[in-house]
Amino acid sequence: MKSQRDTHYLRGMDGDRAGVKEEDGKKTVTVQLGEGEGTPITDHESLSGFSYKNGHFDKPGGKILAKTRQQALAPRNRQEGPGPGAR
């Protein structure tokens, strides 16, 4: 019996300069999620390769059996100071 598993990865494209016409221009890249899956994710460079969504189907192109979504958290800027709960 064949099934299908889809895995979606971030590519770290936020801040990329490709395709930007201004000299200092940088692109803001976010990943839009499906309805009820949460807020868009900023595709931060440090998250390149992060698996943020998985789906498992009963057959190729078939009914979805399960899906998971991982929360992607970009690292804090060192100048911002420690995050919540820091001692």
Secondary structure, DSSP 8 states (H G I E B T S, - for coil): ---EEEEEE----TT--TT--STT-----EE---TTS-S-EE--GGGTT-EEEEEEESSTT--EEEEEE--------GGG---TT--
